[in-house]
């Protein structure tokens, strides 16, 4: 039996979620390397690495939340519908970005608003 587009989307979202969670895990268990203690330059680069990891984790967390929200919309039966204007989101966009919550038009408007 051929999976429906909704089933495909759910599978893609679950895979994406698993990948993001694994990345989150990887970044969390990274313990400081005792070899890098002692030199100031090493300490500075470690602080930099920690800040970078933190930024990545925050970014990752947002992606996980977007995926969770999309999974929630599948269950609610509103998946693929723009949460801003209520219009259907293009299938090609959902294929490329299964967690997309906005249609391309609203996404453009939001991006334009941010950069103004
Ligand atoms: Zn829209």
Boltz pocket constraint, residues with backbone or C-beta under 6 A from the ligand:
constraints:
  - pocket:
      binder: B
      contacts: [[A, 82], [A, 83], [A, 84], [A, 85], [A, 86], [A, 87], [A, 102], [A, 103], [A, 104], [A, 105], [A, 106], [A, 107]]
      max_distance: 6.0
